[in-house]
Amino acid sequence: AEQSQNGFITTQGGNLLCSKIIHLITNNQVKSQVSKVLHECEQRMYKSVAFPAIGTGQAGLSSAKVADEMLDAIVEFARQKSVQHLQAIKIVIFQTNMLTDFYESMKKREDSDTSTTESWLSMFKSFFWGRKQPSEKKKSLILEKKVNLVTFQICGESQEKVDATESWIKDLILREQFESTISDEAIENFDETQFAILENLQRGKQVTIEILNKLSPPQIKISGISRDVCSVSLQVQDMVHQIKSTEEEQSKAELLYNLVEWRYLGSHDSFVAFDKLTNMQLEYAKRAKKTHLNVKIKKKNYRVDLNTLKATDDQGKTKILQRVTKDEGKW
């Protein structure tokens, strides 16, 4: 046996299906003990480690307190970029009544850490169910499905109790799952900008996003944890609304451009047409009898006097404007 300076003894695995056993003297410092063991495993280049629910036996600690402290230690360890060897961390729970406390502790942490780039649960899964090597970024606009395979090992006094626990786990998973489908013709006009947003949403939330462009109308299917599905669905609906609003504005601008064209005096004393959206803004402002409107000409800010048809920049330089009515051929 080897005795560590951290207060535990390491022995061979014996008849157990492991190479080493680390023996702890239980105290009330569960988080500290778990942290020390994790660092010991990393230092010794162990690839995996399994913990019981430390302190819930003779020490008499509550399973909720133990769950919080053990997960605190694991999360802090998992966030360290120096971790290279330890790839899987397991907590083995024999008492079914403790499962709820550990589940609630995991759920509570995910709720409090939704702003991080990589969600807490994703990072947590990587240690509990094995780390995956980062895949290369794909240039395709088709979103890659995220599939996290999880294996539950259930031990019980009888087959009946094992079956009951399996049923309870399945029911718990199903209650957390939800699916939402958004159908709209505007989805067909999603470009790289919208696909990048969808990829970020899928990466940051516990959802899978599937884009069904071949259907009529096209669909976006969102599945995963119910609260994340609802949140992502609202954001996708906003994206669809923005696309439709932009298309409507562009259509109006195109029609108006066939009737009226606004121009500014450019170089070589020749007039240059405004882009169609600015053209529409100028025409609407004039029809609304506004006196001034701010526009951009070659990425510079100008303030247009709609009475004198002059545009002035921040340095006081002016440009002459024209309004040409195409249907009548009048200026």
N, C-alpha and C positions, 0 to 999 in steps of 0.2 A: 504493500500500500504506500501511496505517496501522500504526504501531508503538505498542503499549500499554506502559504502565509496568509491567505484570505480566510482561513478558518474552516476549511472543509478537507475531507480526505478522498482521494481518488483510488479506486481499486479496479481490478479486471472485471469484465462482464460476467464471468462464470458461465452458468447455464442459461443466462438471459440472452436475448437476441440483440446484444449491443457489445461494443468493444470495451467500454469503460462505464463505471458507476461512480458518480460524485455524491458523497454522503455529507449532508448538512446537519448542523445542530440548529433546530428550529428556534427562532426568536420572533419578536414582533416586527423586525425590520425586513419584511418580505421583499420589498422593492430592491433594497440594497443587496440581499442575498442573490436574487435572480440576476441582477446586473453583474455581480462578481462572477457568477457561473458563466454567463454569456461571454464575458471578456476572457475568462479562462479557456472556454471552448475555442474562441477565435485565436487566442495565443497558441493553443496546441493544434490549430488547423483542423479541428473537428468539422465535419460537414453538416451534422445535425445533432439536435439535443431534444429530449422529451422531459417535461416537468410534470409532477403531480400537482394538485392544488395545494401548494405548500401552506402549512399552518392551520388547515381546516380539521385536522385530526385531534391529537392530544393537546395541541396548543390552544384549541378552541376559538380560533379567529373566525369571523363571519366570512362566508364565501363571497359576498359582495365586496368586502374590504380587500380580500385576497385577490379577487379578479381585477380590481382597480390598480392595485400595487404591482401585480405581475405584468399587466398590460402596459402600465406606465414604463416599467423597466424595458420591456420588449420594444416599445415604440421609440424610446430614446436611443436604444442600441441600434435599431434598424435605420435611424436617420443619420447615423455616423457614416461618412463617406469612406472611412478607412476600413470598413468591414469587407473582407475579401473571401474568407474561407467558409464561415458558417452560412449555410444556404437554407436550412429548414429548422423551424422551432415549433414544437408541438406541446400542447397542454393536454394531458390525459385526465379525463374526468370520469370517475366511476359512479358518482351519485347523480342521478338524473335531476334532482332538485337544484343542483348547482349550475346546470347548463343555462338556465334563465339568467342568472346573475352574470355569467361571463358574456352571454349574448347581449344583454342590456349595456354592459360596460363597453363592448365593441361598438354598439350602435351609438352610444352617447359620444364617444370619441369622434366618430365619423361626422356627426351633426355639428360638432364644435370646430371642425377643421376642413370645411368644404371650400375654403378660399385658396387652398394650396394647389399648385400646378398638378402634382400627382396626388390624388385623393389619399387620405389616410388608410382607407380600407384596402386600396390597391397595394400600397406599400406593405401593409400588414399581411395581406395574402401572400406576397412574394416570399415572406419568411416562413409562414405557416405551411405553405404548400409548394415551396421551392421557387427559387429565383429563375427567371428566364433571361437569356441573353437578349439585349436590345436589338430589334430588327431594323433593317435599313429602311429609310423613308421611301415610300413608294410615290412615284410621280402620278400614278393613276388617280382619277377623281373619284373612283369607287371606294367607299369607306371600307376599311378592313374590319371584319367582325372580331370583337373581343370575346374570347371563350376561355374562361378560367376553370380548368378541370379540378375538382375537389374530391378527395377520397375520405369518407368517414369510416373509421374503424370503431365498431360498437362492441363492447364487452358487457355481458350480463350474467345473472345467475341462472337464467333459463332462456330457451328460444322464444318463449312468449314475451318476456321482458325486452329482449333484443328487438323483436318485431314491433312491439309497442313504441320503443324509442325511435326506430326507423320511421314509423308512421308519424310520430310527433315532429321529427326533423323535416320530413317531406311537407307536412302541413304548414310548418313555420316558414319554409322557403316559398311555398305557393302563396301564402298570405301577403308576402312582401313583394310579389311580382305583379306587374301591370303592363298593359300594352295600349298604345294609342296610335291611330292612323290618321294622317292628314292628306287629303286629296285635293289637288288644285292644278289647273293648267299652268299656273305661274311657276310651278316647280320645274317644268321643262326648261325654263330660262335661267335656272341657277347656273352660275359660273364658278370660277376658281375661288372667288371671294367667299361665296356662300358655302362652298364645300369645305373651305378652310375653317370657317366658323363651326360647321357641323363636326368636323374632326376634333376641334378643341372641346366642343361640348361633350362628345363621346369620351374623350380622354379625361376630362375633369369630373364627369358624373358617372354613376353606376348604371349606364344604359348602353344598349346597342342600337345603332341607327342604320336602317336599311333603306336605300333609295330605289324605288321601283319605277324607272323612267319609261319602261315599255308598256305600262298600263295606260289606259285612257279613262279618266285623267290620271296623270302621274301621281305617285304616292310616296310619302315618307313614313316609314313604320318605326316607331320608337318603343322599345321594350326594356324592362329592367325594374329596379326598385321604384315603387309607386310614386314616392315624393319627387324623385329625380325625373321620372317620366313626365309628370305634370309640369314641372319647371321647364324642362327642355321643350315640351310641346308648345308652351306659351311663347318661347323664344322663336321656335320655328314658324309659328303662326305670324309673329311680328315680321319675320323675314319675308314670308309670302306676301303680307300686306305691303311691305316696302317695295317689293318687286312690282306688284300690281299698280301701286301709286306712281312709281317711276315710269312704267309703261304708259299709263294714262297721260302723264305729263308730256312724255315724248310724242304721243299721238296728237295731243292738242297743239304742241309746238310745231309739229310737222304741218298740220292743217293751216295754222295761222301764218306760217312762213310762206305758204302759197298765195296769201292775200297781202301781207305787209312785210316789208324787209327794212330793218334798221341797220344803218351803216355808220362807220366812223372814218374820218380822214386819216389815212395812213401815210406811208412814205411815198415819194414821187407824186404827191398831190392826187393820189387815187383812193377811192373809197373802198373800204373792206367791210364785208357783211359780218354782223355779230353771229355767234353760234345760235342755234334755234331756241334753246331754253332762255338765253339772255334776251333774244329777240322778243319772245313771248312776255317776259317780265317787263320789258320796256313798253310794249304795246298795252298790256293790262294796266300799268301804272298811268299811262297817258289817258286811257279810257276812264280810269277812276279819278281823273283830274288831280293827280298828285303833282306836286311841284318838283320833287327831287327823288332820285333813286340811286343807290350805290351799285356799281357793276365792276367787273374786272375786264381790263383790256391788256392782253399779253401778260397776264398774271399780276398786273399792277392795279391797285384800287383807284377808282374814279368815282366822283360824285356828279351825276348827270342833272343838269337843269333842264327840265322838260318844257319850259317856256321858251328858253333861248336856244335849246338844242346844242348845248355845249357841255363837255365833260372835263372836269378839273381833277388833277391828281394831288397827292399830298404835298408836292413841291410847288403847286400853283400853276403848273403847265396845263394848257387846255387843248382839247381836240374838238373839232366841229363834227356834229352828227347830222345824218339825213334819215328821213322816214319816207320810204317809197311805197306807194299803194300800187300793187301789181295789177289788180284787176282793171283799174282805170288808167294806169300809166301815168298817174300824177305824182308829184313830189309834195 
